[in-house]
């Protein structure tokens, strides 16, 4: 529910509404606007009687929110959320953010060579996994904290912001310390304890869509993070499981404009996991940008055939350079621009 105050509502009248919400056992979230304040009610599983507020001084209108997710809903927050990173890059708005790097941090030479190549090509965020949740317990699980230290070192060398995945609460503590964006992977989308911990973090959170999650479930997972006080959430469409095994996953491109209609949060696409095939990443990337994605998360490796994780879907550096040119052309066609490292560094 949204309680819209009159344009001349006093601070005392706003406080009275907030007190009434608290008395009913719910939480009040004031949302100042350009002309008036709205107060959102969270913590209720069912409808709230609007008559409890309609007669209070300063109340203009009571609006019932139809969606089960509230804080992520565009009904609550009509303007697009834009996430600002320490290197000046942004996610959301009219500029497209490109995140690129290896699936996993393997060693210093591999990471730094890849970071330098993606920065030169136009990426503004470096991706790289230090903790790797793998289907098989015998697969490479990542370097852990030493990998995070390498990512932080690469950030200082190349001016890129850093995104990396947390897989549990102890790893999230470390990722929050070393990285600029905390990534929660598809397998963690409904790890509710981890979502709550991410909501208490002081860093932006990228939330990937679950392996077979509906859009509603995805947005409700984001609601967990916002409900804990962290408004900087980035949604990532990374493909969902399909009956067809021709590709690793099915990149749900239409979910991008749909979610942007339902929510104010920025939405990016992961064409690497969305296809699982190197030769399909370019087409999927172009499609995602044309569908109004706010950015891309792309795997790049200096020697994909020797990668310790996801080599089949990782681009060669030369292919990433070519892709950046294609993405810029598509972005220009829809009235957007691709951020450059020079812009991000300003």
Secondary structure as UniProt FT lines:
FT   STRAND          2..5
FT   TURN            7..8
FT   HELIX           11..23
FT   TURN            24..25
FT   STRAND          27..32
FT   STRAND          37..42
FT   HELIX           51..54
FT   TURN            57..58
FT   STRAND          59..63
FT   TURN            71..72
FT   TURN            74..76
FT   STRAND          83..84
FT   TURN            86..87
FT   STRAND          90..92
FT   TURN            93..94
FT   STRAND          95..101
FT   HELIX           108..121
FT   STRAND          125..127
FT   TURN            137..138
FT   HELIX           145..158
FT   STRAND          161..166
FT   HELIX           169..178
FT   STRAND          181..184
FT   HELIX           186..188
FT   TURN            189..190
FT   HELIX           192..199
FT   STRAND          204..208
FT   TURN            211..212
FT   HELIX           215..227
FT   TURN            228..229
FT   STRAND          233..237
FT   HELIX           254..262
FT   STRAND          266..269
FT   HELIX           271..275
FT   HELIX           278..290
FT   TURN            291..292
FT   STRAND          295..300
FT   TURN            302..303
FT   HELIX           304..306
FT   HELIX           311..313
FT   HELIX           317..333
FT   TURN            334..335
FT   STRAND          337..338
FT   HELIX           341..345
//
